[in-house]
Every structure is written in structure tokens, then in C-alpha cells.
């Protein structure tokens, strides 16, 4: 399934900046960064639950925010892109 993950981490102190780096690192392991705090991920149900558990263990629920948007398997008609950044196809191999 195609999942959009967004987060807002309070970075007023060193622990917040550390949480921000840790959450970004976990998201990079599962998907593609499309904006500073936004990731697009192709996940199965088990991967999604695992990532959610990891992120929830890192975040501070009193200071931070985390959102998962489940766009499903037919996401192509649900996503529109405008602007300079070139898009990619999540189901195709990503060449580095």
C-alpha cells in the first residue's frame, strides 16, 4: 500500500533535534523523502506497523506530531504533483 508519512517535531532543545534526525532516518529506510518532513512509502501491512511502532517509540507525544495517510494500491489518481521537482514512480526500482 502507498502511505504518506508526515511529522512535526519540536526542535527547541537538543533532544528534539535528536528525535527529528532519528525519525527522518527511519523514514528514509522505508520510503522516499518528497519534502522536508514528508515521506512517500510503499509498505505492506507488517512493514507499516513496524515503522509506526518505531516512530512512536522515538517521538514525544506531548511535543511532536506524526501522521500516516493510507492512500492504498490505486494511489496514482490520488496524487498530483506541481513544480520543479521531478516525480518518481514508487513501484519502480530507485537507482542511486
CORURJO-V759857 format. One record per pair of residues at least 24 apart in sequence whose C-alpha atoms are under 8 Angstrom apart, sorted by the first residue. I is the first residue (numbers start at 1). J is the second residue. If there is no record, write none. Layout:
I:J
I:J
This chain:
1:42
1:43
1:44
1:45
1:70
1:71
1:72
1:73
2:40
2:41
2:42
2:43
2:70
2:71
2:72
2:73
2:75
3:40
3:41
3:42
3:43
3:68
3:69
3:70
3:71
3:72
4:38
4:39
4:40
4:41
4:68
4:69
4:70
4:71
5:38
5:39
5:40
5:41
5:66
5:67
5:68
5:69
6:37
6:38
6:39
6:66
6:67
6:68
7:37
7:38
7:64
7:65
7:66
7:67
8:37
8:64
8:65
8:66
9:59
9:63
9:64
9:65
10:63
10:64
19:58
19:59
22:58
23:55
23:58
23:59
26:51
26:54
26:55
27:51
40:90
41:90
42:90
42:91
